[in-house]
Amino acid sequence: LDINNTFCITAPYLIVKNGMGIVIHTTQMHIYDESPSWRPFDIPLQSVGGSLDSILIIECWSANPNDVPPEFVGSVTTTFRDLYLSFTQSVGEFFLTNELTKMRRPEYNNSGYISVVDVKEIPAFAGLEWPQPLPLKL
């Protein structure tokens, strides 16, 4: 990750938003780590819009415990379909870009990348579809 905090503690974390900008997941912070590996997490398709082509925004931020506002590292905009296809085709990398840094530094390419390690479709049950426990007979 391209984190510009030279004299501060780096603590990157991810925020996942749907196309309307509503936060649907936030990962844990990794203090002193510029190559973090986050724990797996689930994102329900319904929270993004219910379609594989719904927009998914992944932002990377770096927090500072010294009461300084978090620093925006970069973001990537994608869809569930692109995530799944990139994983199945062994590409699985999405480059983080920061438009502000791009305007200030002409030589800027990206702020790092996010590697997709695994993508699974997990059935989500709602209401009556949820498997009910069998009644116990004592």
C-alpha positions as CSV (number, residue, x, y, z in Angstrom):
1,L,0.0,0.0,0.0
2,D,1.1,3.5,-0.8
3,I,0.6,5.1,2.6
4,N,2.0,8.7,2.9
5,N,2.3,8.7,6.7
6,T,6.1,8.8,7.1
7,F,6.3,9.7,10.8
8,C,3.0,8.1,11.9
9,I,1.7,4.6,12.7
10,T,0.0,3.0,9.7
11,A,-3.2,1.0,10.4
12,P,-4.9,0.2,7.1
13,Y,-8.5,-1.1,7.0
14,L,-11.1,-1.6,4.3
15,I,-14.6,-0.2,4.0
16,V,-17.0,-1.9,1.6
17,K,-19.9,0.1,0.3
18,N,-22.8,-0.5,-2.1
19,G,-23.4,1.7,-5.2
20,M,-25.4,4.2,-3.1
21,G,-22.4,4.7,-0.7
22,I,-23.9,2.8,2.3
23,V,-21.3,1.0,4.3
24,I,-22.0,-2.7,4.4
25,H,-18.7,-4.0,5.9
26,T,-15.6,-2.6,7.7
27,T,-12.6,-4.8,8.3
28,Q,-10.2,-4.8,11.3
29,M,-7.1,-2.6,11.3
30,H,-3.6,-3.9,10.8
31,I,-1.2,-1.7,12.8
32,Y,2.3,-1.3,11.4
33,D,1.4,-3.4,8.3
34,E,1.7,-2.0,4.8
35,S,0.9,-5.5,3.3
36,P,-2.1,-6.5,5.4
37,S,-4.1,-9.7,5.0
38,W,-7.7,-9.4,6.2
39,R,-9.9,-12.2,7.6
40,P,-12.5,-13.5,5.2
41,F,-15.9,-11.8,5.4
42,D,-19.3,-12.2,3.9
43,I,-21.2,-9.7,1.9
44,P,-24.9,-10.5,1.3
45,L,-25.9,-9.9,-2.3
46,Q,-29.1,-8.3,-1.1
47,S,-27.1,-5.6,0.7
48,V,-25.5,-4.5,-2.6
49,G,-28.7,-4.5,-4.7
50,G,-29.6,-8.2,-5.2
51,S,-27.8,-8.5,-8.6
52,L,-24.4,-9.8,-9.6
53,D,-23.9,-6.6,-11.6
54,S,-24.6,-4.3,-8.6
55,I,-21.8,-1.9,-7.9
56,L,-19.4,-2.6,-5.0
57,I,-17.0,0.1,-3.8
58,I,-14.0,-1.1,-1.8
59,E,-12.1,1.7,0.0
60,C,-8.8,1.4,1.8
61,W,-8.1,3.8,4.7
62,S,-5.2,4.2,7.1
63,A,-6.1,5.2,10.6
64,N,-3.8,7.0,13.0
65,P,-4.3,6.4,16.8
66,N,-3.0,10.0,17.6
67,D,-6.5,11.6,17.0
68,V,-5.6,12.4,13.4
69,P,-8.4,11.8,10.8
70,P,-7.9,8.6,8.8
71,E,-6.0,9.0,5.5
72,F,-7.7,7.8,2.3
73,V,-5.3,5.4,0.5
74,G,-7.4,4.5,-2.5
75,S,-10.5,2.7,-3.8
76,V,-11.7,0.3,-6.5
77,T,-15.2,0.1,-8.0
78,T,-16.3,-3.3,-9.2
79,T,-19.2,-5.8,-9.2
80,F,-19.8,-9.2,-7.7
81,R,-19.5,-10.7,-11.2
82,D,-16.1,-9.1,-11.7
83,L,-14.9,-10.3,-8.3
84,Y,-15.9,-13.9,-9.1
85,L,-14.6,-13.8,-12.7
86,S,-11.2,-12.4,-11.6
87,F,-10.9,-15.1,-9.0
88,T,-11.8,-18.0,-11.4
89,Q,-9.4,-16.7,-14.0
90,S,-6.5,-16.5,-11.4
91,V,-6.2,-12.7,-11.9
92,G,-7.8,-11.7,-8.6
93,E,-6.0,-8.3,-8.3
94,F,-7.8,-4.9,-8.2
95,F,-5.7,-1.7,-8.2
96,L,-6.5,1.0,-5.6
97,T,-6.6,4.5,-7.1
98,N,-6.7,7.8,-5.4
99,E,-7.9,10.6,-7.7
100,L,-6.5,13.4,-5.5
101,T,-3.0,11.8,-5.5
102,K,-3.3,11.3,-9.3
103,M,-3.9,15.0,-9.8
104,R,-0.9,16.0,-7.5
105,R,1.6,13.5,-8.8
106,P,1.8,13.0,-12.6
107,E,3.9,9.8,-12.2
108,Y,1.3,8.2,-10.0
109,N,0.0,4.8,-11.1
110,N,-1.9,3.4,-8.1
111,S,-1.8,3.1,-4.3
112,G,-1.4,-0.6,-4.2
113,Y,-3.7,-3.5,-4.9
114,I,-6.2,-5.8,-3.3
115,S,-5.8,-9.5,-4.0
116,V,-9.0,-11.7,-4.0
117,V,-8.0,-14.9,-2.3
118,D,-11.4,-16.7,-2.4
119,V,-14.9,-16.0,-3.6
120,K,-17.8,-18.3,-2.7
121,E,-21.5,-18.2,-3.2
122,I,-23.2,-19.0,0.1
123,P,-26.9,-19.5,0.1
124,A,-28.7,-17.0,2.3
125,F,-32.0,-18.0,3.9
126,A,-34.8,-15.6,4.8
127,G,-38.0,-16.2,6.7
128,L,-39.7,-19.5,6.0
129,E,-36.8,-20.8,3.9
130,W,-34.5,-21.0,6.9
131,P,-34.0,-24.6,7.9
132,Q,-35.9,-25.2,11.1
133,P,-34.5,-27.4,13.9
134,L,-36.1,-30.7,14.4
135,P,-38.3,-30.9,17.5
136,L,-36.8,-32.8,20.4
137,K,-38.7,-35.6,22.0
138,L,-37.7,-36.3,25.5
